[in-house]
Amino acid sequence: MANLLKRHEFWLGMFIIALCLLLGWRSEEFFTFGNLYDLANNYAMLTILACGLFVVLIAGGIDISFPAMTIIAQYGMVVMLQK
């Protein structure tokens, strides 16, 4: 347990949980099904990209080319959808 309290990931998780609880306490609509569905739907692509970058960071190789390639792919998709 002492090792867990020393890890940055533990405190990041606690901060996210505390932030969710604070938002739920301040707004009655935060934990509604509609809001959670909208959050999941709107941020699905960014979540997938973040999970991929997370794996790269955990592996110890901070690779700047991954975010650059995703930005280029997103830009290309937007250009294709507008035509």
N, C-alpha and C positions, 0 to 999 in steps of 0.2 A: 504494500500500500504506500509506503514511503517513496518508492521509486515512481509510482504513478503520479504522486503529487508534484514531482520534480519535472514532469514532462510537459512541454508546451502544448502538445495536442490535448491533454486533459483539460488544461485551463481554457483553451480555445473552445472545446466542447461545452464546458461549464458556462462560458460567456454566451455562446449561442443559445443554450437552454434558458439562461437568465433573461436574455433579450426577448426570446419568444414568450416567456412568462410575463415580462413587463408589457409587451405589446398586447397580449391577451387580457391583461388586467386593465389597461388603459382603453381598449376598444373592445366592445362586445362582438364586433363582426370579424375579429381576427381569426378565431378558431372555428368559424362556420365552414360547412362543407363547400359552399360556393367559393369562398375566398381561397381555401386550400387547393381546390381544383384549378382555379384561375392561376394561382402561383405555380403549380406544377405544370400546367399547360403552357404558360408564357415563358417559363425558364427551362423547359426540357432540353433544348438544344445547348444552352449555356451550361447546364448541369453535366451533360455528356462531355462537352469539351473540358470542363473543369475536372472531371474525373480522369480524363486522359492526361491532363497536365499534372494532376495530383500523383499519378503513377510515376511519371517522369521525375518529379521532385522527390518522391519517396526513394526512388532508385538511386538518388544521389547525383544525378546529372541534370543540373539546371540548364535546360536547353531552350534558348530563346527562339530557335527556329520554329518550334511547335506553335506558339501563339501567333507568330508572323504568318505561318501557313494557314492557320484557321481564319485569320483576318482576310487574307487574300481569297480564300474559298468563300467566305461570307460575302465579300464584295462582288465576286464573280456571280454568285447565286442571285444577289439583288439585281445586278445588271441584266441577267438572263430573265428574271421574272418581270422586269419592267418592259421588256420588248414583246 
